[in-house]
Amino acid sequence: MSKPVSDKILLPDGAMLPRLGLGTWFMGEHAANRAEEIAALRLGVELGMNLIDTAEMYGEGRSEELVGEAVKGIRDDVFLVSKVYPHNAAGAGLIRSCEASLKRLGTDHLDLYLLHWRGTIPLEETVEGMEALVASGKIARWGVSNFDTPDMQELLRIPGGNHCAVNQVLYHLGSRGIEHELLPWLSGHKIPVMAYSPLAQAGTLRKGLTENETVQRIARGHGATPLQILLAWSIREADVLAIPKAGTRQHVEENAAAGKLVLTSDELWQLDDAFPQPSWKVPLDMI
Ligand SMILES: NC(=O)c1ccc[n+]([C@@H]2O[C@H](COP(=O)([O-])OP(=O)(O)OC[C@H]3O[C@@H](n4cnc5c(N)ncnc54)[C@H](OP(=O)(O)O)[C@@H]3O)[C@@H](O)[C@H]2O)c1
C-alpha cells in the first residue's frame, strides 16, 4: 500500500487545511440551483471539506454572495479563500476589491486571498498590498494562482514574497505537467499546491479519463466511481489539496468519501502507465 497521507495540511503559520475543499466556480448563476448549491456547500463543510474557494471573478461576485449565504452561522468553521483580478491587485484597487469581497461574503476577514493569475502590475506592488491587508486584519494570509516555477522564483526574491502561503494551479490525472518541476520546487519551499479542476471539469478531456480501462478497473476494485479515483489520485502527495466543485449534495458526499480512499502503490503505478507524467518541463496548464 502507498503511505496514507494525513487528512490535513499544516501551513508554516500553524493553520490547518483539509485535503479536500469546495470549489464554487459557476455557483450562484441560476436561481433554480441556489438552494441545492448552498446545501451542498454546508454539507461539504460538515463532512470536513471545510475550505471554500471563490473569487471576485466568479459570476462577477455572484459566487461570493452565494458563499456568504452558505457560511452564515458557520463562518468560523470555514477556511475562506477568495481571489483578486490581476488588474485590481495593488494599491487602492486591491483594498477596494478585498472590501467588496468581504461584503459579499458577509465576513470581516478572509483566511486566504489569492492573486488569481499574473497580470501586468509588478509583483512587488501586489506583495506590498497583500502584506498591508494582512496588517489591517482583512486577510489572514495571501497566496497566488497560476504561477509557474519562474514566477514563483521571482516572487520569492521580492521582500515579503516568502509569505506566499499556497499556489493554486490546475492539476488532475490528465494534466501532470507540474510534477516535473513546479510541484517539487513548491514542496521544497513548503508551499502547498491547491489543485483546481481536479475532476478535469466536464467534457471530452474528462471522458478520456473516466472511460479509461485502468481507471475503471481500479474504481471497480474500490467499489468507487472513476471520478472518486481521480480525486483520490489528486491528493496522493503530502503537499497537495484539491478543491472539486460540486453543486449537489450527492456529488459532495461522493467527493468527501473519495478523500478516504487510499490507492495502492501498484494502482498508482498502473495510473502512471496509463497517464504518464511528462519527463520534460511543459508550460503550466491554465483555464
Ligand atoms: N485559480 C484558477 O484559475 C481556477 C480555475 C478553475 C477552477 N478554480 C477553482 O477550482 C474549483 C474546481 O475546478 P472546476 O470547477 O473547474 O472543475 P472540477 O472541480 O474539476 O469539476 C467540476 C464539475 O464536476 C462535477 N462533479 C463534481 N463532483 C462530482 C461527482 N461526484 N460526480 C459527478 N460529477 C461531479 C460538477 O458538477 P455539479 O456542479 O453538477 O456537481 C462540475 O460539473 C473551481 O470551482 C474553482 O473554485 C480555480
The ligand as an ORCA input file, in Angstrom:
! r2SCAN-3c Opt
* xyz 0 1
  N      -7.441     29.630     -9.884
  C      -7.986     29.386    -11.040
  O      -7.607     29.950    -12.076
  C      -9.096     28.371    -11.113
  C      -9.510     27.876    -12.365
  C     -10.521     26.914    -12.376
  C     -11.092     26.485    -11.192
  N     -10.715     27.014     -9.999
  C     -11.346     26.588     -8.713
  O     -11.305     25.170     -8.646
  C     -12.639     24.671     -8.491
  C     -12.781     23.296     -9.124
  O     -12.500     23.317    -10.503
  P     -13.638     23.289    -11.636
  O     -14.896     23.796    -11.118
  O     -13.013     23.969    -12.804
  O     -13.766     21.763    -12.057
  P     -13.864     20.353    -11.305
  O     -13.987     20.508     -9.852
  O     -12.760     19.534    -11.863
  O     -15.224     19.790    -11.916
  C     -16.460     20.360    -11.632
  C     -17.513     19.544    -12.376
  O     -17.543     18.214    -11.837
  C     -18.879     17.877    -11.465
  N     -18.810     16.994    -10.294
  C     -18.333     17.287     -9.054
  N     -18.408     16.210     -8.247
  C     -18.955     15.218     -8.992
  C     -19.294     13.873     -8.711
  N     -19.056     13.324     -7.518
  N     -19.859     13.123     -9.726
  C     -20.081     13.672    -10.940
  N     -19.767     14.961    -11.261
  C     -19.209     15.712    -10.290
  C     -19.561     19.188    -11.182
  O     -20.926     19.035    -11.409
  P     -22.040     19.570    -10.380
  O     -21.785     21.029    -10.199
  O     -23.305     19.225    -11.072
  O     -21.876     18.806     -9.082
  C     -18.908     20.101    -12.232
  O     -19.537     19.943    -13.490
  C     -13.499     25.770     -9.145
  O     -14.855     25.637     -8.841
  C     -12.818     26.991     -8.595
  O     -13.184     27.218     -7.250
  C      -9.694     27.927     -9.942
*
